[in-house]
């Protein structure tokens, strides 16, 4: 069964924001009904090969059933509240959505 993966990479303005962002993502976003699983944490500073992207502080993976589930997640009040609480702490955000067979 295919799964829809919503991957988000945050660069924070301050180191102080990193743990709060990751903790709130784990606590808040998993409550959204269409979310199957949430993984969120700090970038591994030891991952320093030439191919490793080091331009982010926090990585977030949200696993969902399909695109419709992702659309519902994006519009859900909990997700909107998460964005509202943390938007000012990001200097850059990159989103990658893909279907994993």
N, C-alpha and C positions, 0 to 999 in steps of 0.2 A: 504494500500500500504506500503510495507516494506521500511525502510530508512536505509542507511548506515551511521554509526556514527564513526567518526575518532576523538578519544579523546587523547589529548597529555598533559602531566604534566611535567612542567619545574622546575628544581631547579636552581636558578641563583647564580652566583658567588658573586654578590654584590646586596644589597638592592636597589641601584641606578638603576639597570637594570630592576627591576620588572615592574614598570609602563610603561616604554618605550616599553618593550616587549609586554605587554598586549595591549597597545594602537596601536602599529604597526600591531599586529595580527588582531585586529578588523578593522582597516582601510584598510589594504592591502589584506588580504585573502578573504574577502567578494567580492572583485572585480573579482575573478576567476569565469568564466562562469558556471562551473559545481557545484559550491557551492550554496546550498539552504539557509543556515543560518550559522552564526558564533557567538559563545558565547565565551567570553574570559574574565578572571578576576583573581584577587588575591585570594589566599586561605583564607577561613574564619578562623581567628585565634580563634574564639569562638567555633569552631567545635572541641571538644577535648575529645570525647568519646573514649573508648578503641579501637573501630573499625575504627576510623578516621585515615587515613594516613596523617601525617603532614610533610612528606618528600618532599614537593614541595612548590613553591611560586606562580606559575601561572598555571591555568587550561584552556585548550582550547578545545572546542567542535566544530567540523565542521560537518554539516549535509549535506549529499549528497544522490542522488537517488540510487546508487548501487556501486559495486566494481569498475566497469569501470569508473564511474564518479570520484571516489577517485583516481584511477590510473592517470587520466588526471589532477586532482588537484595537485598530487605529482610532476608531470613533468612540470607543468605550470611555465613560467618564473617568475611570481609574487611570487609563493611559493618558487622557487629556490632563488630569491633575498631576501626574508624574512629570509630564512635559512642562507644565506651568511652574512646578516647584523647582525644576532643574535647568530650564532653558538659559537662564542668565549665567550659569556656571560653566557652560560649554564655549570653547573657542572654535570648535569644529566638530561636526557630526557627519559620519558617512554611513549610508544604509545600503545593504546588499540583500535583496530578496531572491530566493531561488527555490526550485522544486527539487527535492531529493527523492529519487526512486527507492 
